[in-house]
Amino acid sequence: MTNVRNHPMAALTVLVLAMFMTLLDLTIVNIAIPSILDGLHATLDQVLWVLNAYSLLYAVLLITSARLGDIYGPRNLLAAGIAIFTAASVLSGFAQDANQLIAARALQGVGAAVLAPQSMPLMMSLFPVEKRGVAFAAYGTASGVAVMAGPTLGGLLVTHFGWRWIFFVNLPIGLLTFALALLLVPDLRSGVRHRLDLFGVALATLGLLGVIFGLIEGQRYDWGAVYGAITIPGIIGAGLAFLVLFLIYQARHQRGEPLLPFAIFKDRNFTLMSLVMAALGFAMLGVYLPLTIYLQSVLGLSAIDAGITIAAQPLAMMFSSGVAAALVQKVHGKYLLIPGLLLFAAGVGYIDWAAHADSSRWSFLPGLIASGVALGFVWTPVFSIATRDLKPELAGVGSGIVNTIQECGGVLASAAVGALLQNRLAVALHDRAVTASAQLPPDVRERFVSGFSHAARTGFEVGTGQTGASLPP
């Protein structure tokens, strides 16, 4: 392993490949929803769970997986996660009905959650503080490209090969990455025996499961009853209660080996950067989810054309990340981070200003390019600042916390944007229905308006998943 440590970029390549494969799957499946509906004769609820099963398991298991990396070694957990994810991808491709696909997608989420938190401790070990900027720049760039490339690549695969190939494409990548992980990534186990806080795992899992399930599914159940007396607010409340119990339990067991060592939050830089990551997770999904819907449903672009339009952002991010990686070794990261956040806000503001019913797709380029450049100047220093003073023994749990917070930010944004768009759609359709019902006999007007209101609540879920679903002008 000495030779590997002399060539950390080889190990970094493996980490980037593993992360790229899993993040790509977060967005690539969206584009295949119409084909999955048709190919598996699935219901809308089933197809929504094809999307949500992955995200739910991924977010819930991140902190636990980070701790498992401390116990069994991040290299071993990385390889295990890649193996699980690749096997689940093959099972997804061969699924014969919607329930099989949902189960396989849940297993994919488990695999992604197992491997994702292992990157930070590995990079902290492989790269000294002054060299981490380059590593995090490459990692951050690949993250942005993976998320943004999903719709474009998914559109190409579905159009030319069928929806099953969005899963089969992971097989060669997964096999290659698994082999390279065992060959090129060092085993960083310290030899010290650790134990897993099983009761803490149970409390954290139940808490995150309740909160994230409620946020993901709230819109579909109109934030009301799920089954009988079980409601979305009740599920979220129960999740929050379990998280409070988890924190109380952890506070009483800090002298042992807690799942969440509070000492990590004494590092001000790590705590602040975790909040920045949560805000970025919220902002990115909060902007690009409605933008994707707008480009297809309002401007009438195909999925591929919409993906190509948005691709200006990750392309700009690729170039700016290289510049940021060079600069972060010469100046403190905050001098890149603060201007980057301001530029990102300006780019997002421009995108919002440019969005009109008759806008050209090219009118968004300045905002997309500006936000892409900004993200390059944000992603690179945010990890460097977060890990600058972080103790190596806290790297694993730190990675789990950062990933969980960012994922929760994205889930919260998805719920907020979905609720906002659904509300606006419901108001617009209700008002139109009331106006149109004046031309109908009095005894059918109420049912006519009620039918349109119901369509607004359920139709939005289809529109966000299917390409070309039209919203009312």
C-alpha positions as CSV (number, residue, x, y, z in Angstrom):
1,M,0.0,0.0,0.0
2,T,3.0,2.3,0.2
3,N,3.0,2.7,-3.5
4,V,-0.7,3.7,-3.5
5,R,0.0,6.3,-0.8
6,N,2.6,7.8,-3.1
7,H,0.0,8.1,-5.8
8,P,-3.2,9.4,-4.0
9,M,-4.7,10.6,-7.3
10,A,-5.2,7.0,-8.3
11,A,-7.3,6.4,-5.2
12,L,-9.1,9.7,-5.8
13,T,-10.1,8.5,-9.2
14,V,-11.8,5.5,-7.7
15,L,-13.7,7.7,-5.2
16,V,-14.8,10.0,-8.0
17,L,-16.1,7.1,-10.1
18,A,-18.0,5.6,-7.2
19,M,-19.6,8.9,-6.3
20,F,-20.4,9.8,-9.9
21,M,-22.2,6.5,-10.4
22,T,-24.4,6.9,-7.4
23,L,-25.3,10.6,-7.8
24,L,-26.1,10.1,-11.5
25,D,-28.8,7.6,-10.4
26,L,-30.5,10.3,-8.3
27,T,-31.6,12.2,-11.4
28,I,-31.3,9.8,-14.3
29,V,-34.4,7.7,-13.3
30,N,-36.7,10.7,-13.5
31,I,-36.4,10.8,-17.3
32,A,-37.5,7.2,-17.6
33,I,-40.8,7.5,-15.6
34,P,-43.1,7.4,-18.7
35,S,-41.3,4.3,-20.1
36,I,-41.4,2.6,-16.7
37,L,-45.1,3.3,-16.3
38,D,-45.8,1.8,-19.7
39,G,-43.3,-1.1,-19.6
40,L,-44.2,-2.4,-16.2
41,H,-47.9,-1.4,-16.2
42,A,-47.2,0.4,-13.0
43,T,-49.5,2.8,-11.1
44,L,-48.5,6.3,-10.3
45,D,-47.9,5.5,-6.6
46,Q,-45.6,2.7,-7.5
47,V,-43.5,4.8,-9.9
48,L,-43.2,7.5,-7.3
49,W,-41.9,4.9,-4.9
50,V,-39.3,3.9,-7.5
51,L,-37.9,7.4,-7.0
52,N,-38.5,7.7,-3.3
53,A,-37.3,4.3,-2.1
54,Y,-33.7,5.2,-3.2
55,S,-33.7,8.7,-1.6
56,L,-35.3,7.5,1.6
57,L,-32.9,4.7,2.3
58,Y,-29.9,6.8,1.2
59,A,-30.6,9.6,3.6
60,V,-31.6,7.5,6.6
61,L,-28.5,5.2,6.6
62,L,-25.7,7.8,6.0
63,I,-24.7,8.4,9.6
64,T,-24.8,4.7,10.5
65,S,-22.7,3.8,7.4
66,A,-20.1,6.4,8.4
67,R,-19.7,4.8,11.8
68,L,-19.4,1.3,10.2
69,G,-16.6,2.8,8.1
70,D,-14.8,3.7,11.4
71,I,-15.2,0.1,12.6
72,Y,-14.5,-1.9,9.5
73,G,-12.4,0.5,7.5
74,P,-13.6,3.0,4.8
75,R,-12.0,1.1,2.0
76,N,-13.9,-2.1,2.9
77,L,-17.2,-0.2,3.2
78,L,-16.5,1.6,-0.1
79,A,-16.1,-1.7,-1.9
80,A,-19.1,-3.2,-0.2
81,G,-21.2,-0.2,-1.1
82,I,-20.1,-0.4,-4.7
83,A,-20.9,-4.1,-4.8
84,I,-24.4,-3.6,-3.3
85,F,-25.1,-0.7,-5.7
86,T,-24.0,-2.6,-8.8
87,A,-25.9,-5.8,-7.9
88,A,-29.0,-3.7,-7.2
89,S,-28.6,-1.9,-10.6
90,V,-28.7,-5.3,-12.3
91,L,-31.8,-6.4,-10.4
92,S,-33.5,-3.1,-11.3
93,G,-32.8,-3.7,-15.0
94,F,-34.3,-7.2,-14.8
95,A,-37.3,-6.2,-12.7
96,Q,-40.5,-7.8,-14.1
97,D,-43.0,-5.7,-12.1
98,A,-43.1,-2.4,-10.2
99,N,-42.7,-4.0,-6.8
100,Q,-39.5,-5.8,-7.8
101,L,-38.1,-2.5,-9.1
102,I,-39.0,-0.7,-5.9
103,A,-37.2,-3.3,-3.8
104,A,-34.2,-3.1,-6.1
105,R,-34.1,0.7,-6.0
106,A,-34.3,0.5,-2.2
107,L,-31.2,-1.8,-2.3
108,Q,-29.5,0.7,-4.5
109,G,-30.1,3.4,-1.9
110,V,-28.5,1.2,0.7
111,G,-25.5,0.7,-1.5
112,A,-25.1,4.4,-2.1
113,A,-25.5,5.2,1.6
114,V,-22.8,2.6,2.5
115,L,-20.2,4.0,0.1
116,A,-20.9,7.8,0.2
117,P,-19.6,8.6,3.7
118,Q,-16.3,6.8,3.1
119,S,-14.8,9.5,0.7
120,M,-14.0,12.2,3.3
121,P,-12.0,10.1,5.7
122,L,-10.1,8.5,2.7
123,M,-9.3,11.9,1.2
124,M,-8.2,13.3,4.6
125,S,-5.8,10.5,4.9
126,L,-4.5,10.5,1.3
127,F,-4.0,14.3,1.0
128,P,-2.3,16.7,3.4
129,V,-4.3,19.8,4.3
130,E,-2.5,22.0,1.8
131,K,-3.3,19.5,-1.1
132,R,-7.0,18.8,-0.3
133,G,-8.2,21.7,-2.4
134,V,-7.3,19.8,-5.6
135,A,-9.0,16.6,-4.3
136,F,-12.2,18.3,-3.2
137,A,-12.3,20.3,-6.5
138,A,-12.3,17.1,-8.5
139,Y,-14.8,15.5,-6.2
140,G,-17.1,18.5,-6.2
141,T,-16.9,19.0,-10.0
142,A,-17.8,15.3,-10.6
143,S,-20.7,15.7,-8.2
144,G,-22.2,18.6,-10.1
145,V,-21.7,17.0,-13.4
146,A,-23.3,13.8,-12.3
147,V,-26.4,15.5,-11.0
148,M,-26.8,17.7,-14.0
149,A,-25.9,15.1,-16.6
150,G,-28.6,12.6,-15.4
151,P,-31.5,14.0,-17.5
152,T,-29.4,14.2,-20.7
153,L,-27.8,10.8,-20.4
154,G,-31.1,9.3,-19.2
155,G,-32.9,10.7,-22.3
156,L,-30.3,9.3,-24.6
157,L,-30.4,5.8,-23.1
158,V,-34.2,5.6,-22.9
159,T,-34.6,6.9,-26.4
160,H,-32.1,4.6,-28.1
161,F,-32.0,1.5,-25.8
162,G,-35.0,1.5,-23.4
163,W,-35.4,2.3,-19.8
164,R,-33.7,-0.8,-18.5
165,W,-30.4,0.5,-19.7
166,I,-30.3,3.3,-17.3
167,F,-29.6,0.6,-14.7
168,F,-27.6,-1.8,-16.9
169,V,-25.1,1.0,-17.7
170,N,-24.0,0.8,-14.0
171,L,-22.7,-2.8,-14.4
172,P,-19.4,-2.2,-16.2
173,I,-18.8,1.0,-14.3
174,G,-19.5,-0.8,-11.0
175,L,-17.3,-3.8,-11.7
176,L,-14.4,-1.6,-12.8
177,T,-14.8,0.7,-9.8
178,F,-15.0,-2.3,-7.4
179,A,-11.8,-3.8,-8.7
180,L,-10.0,-0.5,-8.6
181,A,-11.2,0.1,-5.1
182,L,-9.6,-3.1,-3.8
183,L,-6.4,-2.4,-5.8
184,L,-5.8,1.3,-5.4
185,V,-7.5,2.4,-2.2
186,P,-5.5,1.8,1.0
187,D,-6.9,0.0,4.0
188,L,-6.9,2.7,6.8
189,R,-8.0,0.6,9.7
190,S,-6.1,1.6,12.8
191,G,-6.2,-1.8,14.5
192,V,-8.3,-0.4,17.4
193,R,-11.5,-2.3,18.1
194,H,-14.7,-0.2,18.0
195,R,-18.3,-1.1,18.7
196,L,-21.5,0.0,17.1
197,D,-24.0,1.9,19.3
198,L,-27.0,-0.2,18.2
199,F,-29.6,1.6,20.3
200,G,-28.3,4.9,19.0
201,V,-28.6,3.5,15.4
202,A,-32.2,2.5,16.1
203,L,-33.2,5.9,17.4
204,A,-31.4,7.8,14.6
205,T,-32.9,5.5,11.9
206,L,-36.4,5.8,13.2
207,G,-36.1,9.6,13.6
208,L,-34.7,10.2,10.1
209,L,-37.1,7.7,8.6
210,G,-40.1,9.5,10.0
211,V,-39.0,13.0,9.1
212,I,-37.7,12.2,5.6
213,F,-40.7,10.0,4.8
214,G,-43.0,12.7,5.8
215,L,-41.3,15.3,3.7
216,I,-41.1,13.1,0.7
217,E,-44.6,11.8,0.8
218,G,-46.4,14.8,2.3
219,Q,-47.4,16.3,-1.0
220,R,-48.8,13.1,-2.3
221,Y,-51.1,12.7,0.8
222,D,-52.0,16.4,0.8
223,W,-50.2,16.7,4.1
224,G,-53.1,14.8,5.7
225,A,-54.1,11.2,6.5
226,V,-51.9,8.3,5.2
227,Y,-53.9,5.5,6.7
228,G,-56.7,5.9,9.2
229,A,-55.4,8.0,12.1
230,I,-51.9,8.0,10.8
231,T,-51.1,11.4,9.3
232,I,-48.1,13.1,7.7
233,P,-47.8,15.6,10.5
234,G,-48.0,12.8,13.0
235,I,-45.2,10.8,11.2
236,I,-43.0,13.9,11.0
237,G,-43.7,14.6,14.7
238,A,-42.8,11.1,15.7
239,G,-39.6,11.3,13.7
240,L,-38.6,14.5,15.5
241,A,-39.4,12.9,18.8
242,F,-37.1,10.0,18.1
243,L,-34.4,12.4,17.0
244,V,-34.8,14.3,20.3
245,L,-34.5,11.0,22.2
246,F,-31.5,10.2,20.1
247,L,-29.7,13.4,21.1
248,I,-30.6,12.9,24.8
249,Y,-29.3,9.4,24.7
250,Q,-26.1,10.5,22.9
251,A,-25.5,13.2,25.4
252,R,-25.5,10.7,28.2
253,H,-23.0,8.4,26.4
254,Q,-20.4,10.7,25.1
255,R,-17.6,9.1,27.2
256,G,-18.0,5.8,25.3
257,E,-18.2,5.4,21.5
258,P,-21.3,7.4,20.6
259,L,-22.8,7.3,17.1
260,L,-22.7,11.1,17.1
261,P,-19.8,12.5,19.1
262,F,-20.7,16.1,20.1
263,A,-17.0,17.0,20.1
264,I,-17.2,17.4,16.3
265,F,-19.4,20.5,16.7
266,K,-16.8,22.2,18.8
267,D,-15.0,22.7,15.4
268,R,-16.6,26.0,14.4
269,N,-15.4,25.6,10.7
270,F,-17.0,22.2,10.4
271,T,-20.3,23.3,12.0
272,L,-20.5,26.4,9.8
273,M,-19.7,24.5,6.6
274,S,-22.3,21.9,7.4
275,L,-24.9,24.6,7.5
276,V,-23.6,26.0,4.2
277,M,-23.9,22.5,2.7
278,A,-27.5,22.3,3.9
279,A,-28.3,25.6,2.4
280,L,-26.7,24.6,-0.9
281,G,-28.6,21.3,-1.0
282,F,-31.8,23.3,-0.5
283,A,-30.9,26.0,-3.0
284,M,-29.7,23.7,-5.8
285,L,-32.7,21.5,-5.8
286,G,-35.0,24.4,-5.0
287,V,-33.9,26.1,-8.2
288,Y,-33.3,23.3,-10.7
289,L,-36.3,21.2,-9.9
290,P,-38.8,23.9,-11.0
291,L,-36.4,25.0,-13.8
292,T,-36.4,21.5,-15.3
293,I,-40.2,21.4,-15.1
294,Y,-40.5,24.9,-16.6
295,L,-38.2,24.1,-19.6
296,Q,-40.2,21.1,-20.5
297,S,-43.8,22.0,-19.5
298,V,-43.8,25.8,-20.3
299,L,-41.2,26.2,-23.1
300,G,-42.0,22.7,-24.5
301,L,-38.5,21.4,-24.7
302,S,-37.7,17.7,-24.9
303,A,-36.0,16.1,-21.9
304,I,-32.7,16.0,-23.9
305,D,-32.9,19.7,-24.9
306,A,-33.8,20.7,-21.4
307,G,-30.8,18.7,-20.1
308,I,-28.5,20.3,-22.7
309,T,-29.7,23.8,-21.7
310,I,-29.0,23.1,-18.0
311,A,-25.6,21.6,-18.9
312,A,-24.1,25.1,-19.2
313,Q,-24.0,25.1,-15.4
314,P,-21.9,22.0,-14.7
315,L,-19.6,22.9,-17.6
316,A,-19.0,26.3,-16.1
317,M,-18.4,24.6,-12.7
318,M,-15.8,22.3,-14.2
319,F,-13.7,25.2,-15.4
320,S,-14.1,27.3,-12.3
321,S,-13.3,24.3,-10.0
322,G,-9.8,24.1,-11.5
323,V,-9.2,27.8,-10.9
324,A,-10.5,27.5,-7.4
325,A,-8.3,24.4,-6.7
326,A,-5.2,26.5,-7.6
327,L,-6.3,29.5,-5.6
328,V,-7.4,27.6,-2.4
329,Q,-3.8,26.6,-1.9
330,K,-2.7,30.2,-1.9
331,V,-5.5,32.0,0.0
332,H,-7.9,31.1,2.8
333,G,-10.9,29.3,1.5
334,K,-13.3,32.0,2.9
335,Y,-12.0,34.4,0.3
336,L,-13.4,32.1,-2.4
337,L,-16.4,30.8,-0.5
338,I,-18.1,34.2,0.2
339,P,-17.8,35.6,-3.3
340,G,-18.9,32.2,-4.6
341,L,-22.1,32.3,-2.5
342,L,-22.9,35.9,-3.6
343,L,-22.3,35.0,-7.3
344,F,-24.5,31.9,-6.9
345,A,-27.3,34.1,-5.4
346,A,-27.0,36.5,-8.3
347,G,-27.1,33.7,-10.9
348,V,-30.2,32.2,-9.3
349,G,-31.8,35.6,-9.2
350,Y,-31.1,36.1,-12.9
351,I,-32.7,32.8,-13.7
352,D,-35.8,33.7,-11.8
353,W,-35.9,37.1,-13.6
354,A,-35.5,35.5,-17.0
355,A,-38.3,33.0,-16.6
356,H,-41.4,34.1,-18.6
357,A,-44.0,32.1,-20.6
358,D,-42.4,33.3,-23.9
359,S,-38.7,33.2,-22.8
360,S,-36.0,31.7,-25.0
361,R,-34.0,28.8,-23.6
362,W,-30.8,30.8,-24.3
363,S,-32.0,33.6,-22.0
364,F,-31.0,31.5,-19.0
365,L,-27.4,31.0,-20.1
366,P,-26.0,34.0,-18.1
367,G,-27.6,32.8,-14.9
368,L,-26.6,29.2,-15.5
369,I,-23.0,30.1,-16.3
370,A,-22.8,32.5,-13.3
371,S,-24.2,29.9,-10.9
372,G,-21.9,27.2,-12.3
373,V,-18.8,29.4,-11.9
374,A,-20.0,30.2,-8.4
375,L,-20.4,26.5,-7.4
376,G,-16.9,25.8,-8.5
377,F,-15.7,28.5,-6.0
378,V,-18.0,27.1,-3.3
379,W,-17.6,23.3,-3.4
380,T,-13.8,23.4,-3.5
381,P,-13.2,25.5,-0.3
382,V,-16.2,24.4,1.7
383,F,-14.7,20.9,2.2
384,S,-11.2,22.3,2.7
385,I,-12.5,24.6,5.4
386,A,-14.7,21.9,7.0
387,T,-11.8,19.4,7.3
388,R,-8.9,21.8,8.0
389,D,-8.9,21.3,11.8
390,L,-11.1,18.1,11.9
391,K,-9.4,15.3,13.8
392,P,-8.8,12.2,11.7
393,E,-10.9,10.0,14.1
394,L,-13.9,12.2,13.5
395,A,-13.6,12.2,9.7
396,G,-16.0,9.3,9.2
397,V,-18.8,10.7,11.3
398,G,-18.1,14.1,9.9
399,S,-18.7,12.8,6.4
400,G,-21.9,11.1,7.5
401,I,-23.2,14.4,9.1
402,V,-22.3,16.5,6.0
403,N,-24.0,14.1,3.6
404,T,-27.1,13.7,5.8
405,I,-27.5,17.4,6.3
406,Q,-27.1,18.1,2.5
407,E,-29.6,15.4,1.6
408,C,-32.1,16.7,4.2
409,G,-31.7,20.2,2.6
410,G,-32.5,18.7,-0.8
411,V,-35.5,16.8,0.5
412,L,-36.8,19.9,2.3
413,A,-36.4,21.9,-0.9
414,S,-38.2,19.2,-2.9
415,A,-41.1,19.2,-0.5
416,A,-41.3,23.0,-0.4
417,V,-41.1,23.5,-4.1
418,G,-43.6,20.7,-4.7
419,A,-46.1,22.1,-2.3
420,L,-45.7,25.6,-3.7
421,L,-46.1,24.5,-7.3
422,Q,-49.0,22.2,-6.4
423,N,-50.7,25.1,-4.6
424,R,-50.3,27.5,-7.5
425,L,-51.6,24.8,-10.0
426,A,-54.6,24.1,-7.8
427,V,-55.5,27.7,-7.5
428,A,-55.2,28.3,-11.2
429,L,-57.2,25.2,-12.2
430,H,-59.9,25.9,-9.6
431,D,-60.3,29.5,-10.8
432,R,-60.6,28.3,-14.4
433,A,-63.0,25.6,-13.4
434,V,-65.3,28.0,-11.6
435,T,-65.3,30.3,-14.7
436,A,-65.9,27.5,-17.1
437,S,-68.6,25.9,-14.9
438,A,-70.9,28.9,-15.5
439,Q,-71.7,27.4,-18.9
440,L,-72.8,24.1,-17.4
441,P,-76.1,23.1,-15.8
442,P,-76.3,24.1,-12.1
443,D,-76.5,20.5,-10.8
444,V,-73.1,19.4,-12.3
445,R,-71.1,22.6,-11.6
446,E,-69.9,21.5,-8.1
447,R,-68.7,18.1,-9.3
448,F,-67.0,19.7,-12.3
449,V,-65.0,22.1,-10.1
450,S,-64.3,19.3,-7.6
451,G,-62.9,17.1,-10.4
452,F,-60.6,19.9,-11.5
453,S,-59.3,20.5,-8.0
454,H,-58.6,16.8,-7.6
455,A,-56.7,16.8,-10.9
456,A,-54.6,19.6,-9.6
457,R,-53.6,17.6,-6.6
458,T,-52.7,14.4,-8.4
459,G,-51.7,15.6,-11.8
460,F,-48.8,17.6,-10.6
461,E,-47.1,14.4,-9.4
462,V,-47.3,13.1,-13.0
463,G,-46.2,16.3,-14.5
464,T,-43.0,16.5,-12.4
465,G,-42.1,13.0,-13.4
466,Q,-43.1,12.8,-17.0
467,T,-41.5,14.7,-19.9
468,G,-43.6,17.2,-21.7
469,A,-46.5,17.2,-19.2
470,S,-48.1,20.6,-19.9
471,L,-49.0,23.0,-17.1
472,P,-51.8,25.6,-17.8
473,P,-50.5,28.7,-19.5
